[in-house]
Amino acid sequence: NLKNGGIEVKYYSWSQIRLKKDFIAAMTVMDCKSTWHFYESTQEASILLLAITDANCPRLPANHAIMIPIIDEGQELSQIIFDIKVQRIL
């Protein structure tokens, strides 16, 4: 636990955590399946999620989360094409 002014930061190393309604935001570094499971468990409490996850993982809804895929150099185009396909932009 870290406290700085009015902000309290809590660190957990497991993904099966249930966050209480007094949380405003959460940042995760997990695989795609765990990221989506965690997102679904936080929606009752309306928690903003900043998720760092695998490449080629469907994006979380933009109005509830910020998702950053970890990709290797040169795989940017495949991630862009995957995002276009999943979001049905074309």
C-alpha positions in Angstrom: 0.0 0.0 0.0 1.3 3.5 -0.9 -0.3 6.7 0.2 0.5 10.1 -1.3 -1.8 13.0 -0.4 -5.4 12.0 -1.1 -4.4 9.1 -3.4 -4.0 5.6 -2.0 -2.3 3.0 -4.3 -2.8 -0.7 -3.6 -0.8 -3.4 -5.3 -2.1 -7.0 -5.9 -0.2 -9.8 -7.6 -3.2 -12.1 -8.3 -6.0 -11.5 -10.9 -8.9 -12.9 -8.9 -9.3 -9.8 -6.8 -12.7 -8.2 -6.2 -12.4 -4.5 -6.0 -14.8 -2.5 -3.8 -16.8 0.5 -4.9 -14.4 3.0 -3.3 -11.9 2.4 -6.1 -11.9 4.9 -8.9 -9.4 3.2 -11.3 -7.3 0.1 -11.7 -4.2 -0.7 -13.8 -3.6 -4.3 -14.8 -0.8 -6.2 -16.6 -2.4 -9.6 -17.5 -3.1 -11.9 -20.4 -6.1 -11.4 -22.6 -8.5 -13.8 -20.9 -7.7 -12.5 -17.4 -8.0 -8.9 -18.6 -11.5 -9.5 -19.9 -12.5 -11.4 -16.7 -11.2 -8.6 -14.5 -13.0 -6.0 -16.7 -16.3 -7.9 -16.3 -15.9 -8.1 -12.5 -15.3 -4.3 -12.2 -18.3 -3.1 -14.2 -20.7 -3.3 -11.2 -18.5 -0.7 -9.4 -17.9 1.5 -12.5 -14.1 1.4 -12.2 -12.0 2.8 -15.0 -9.5 0.2 -16.2 -6.1 0.8 -17.7 -5.1 -2.6 -19.1 -1.8 -3.7 -20.5 -2.2 -7.1 -22.2 -1.3 -9.5 -25.0 -1.3 -8.6 -28.7 -4.4 -9.6 -30.7 -6.7 -9.2 -27.8 -10.1 -7.7 -28.5 -10.2 -4.1 -27.1 -12.2 -3.3 -24.0 -15.0 -0.8 -24.5 -13.4 2.7 -25.0 -15.9 4.4 -22.6 -14.9 2.2 -19.7 -11.2 1.3 -20.3 -7.9 2.1 -21.9 -6.2 -0.9 -23.3 -2.6 -1.1 -24.4 -1.5 -4.3 -26.2 2.2 -5.3 -25.9 3.5 -6.0 -29.4 6.9 -6.8 -30.9 8.5 -4.5 -33.3 7.1 -5.0 -36.8 3.7 -6.4 -35.6 2.0 -3.0 -35.5 0.2 -3.6 -38.8 -1.3 -6.9 -37.7 -2.6 -5.3 -34.5 -4.2 -2.4 -36.5 -5.8 -4.9 -38.9 -7.1 -7.0 -35.9 -8.6 -3.8 -34.3 -10.3 -2.8 -37.5 -11.7 -6.3 -37.9 -13.0 -6.6 -34.3 -14.5 -3.1 -34.2 -16.1 -3.7 -37.7 -14.8 -0.3 -38.9 -14.8 -1.4 -42.6 
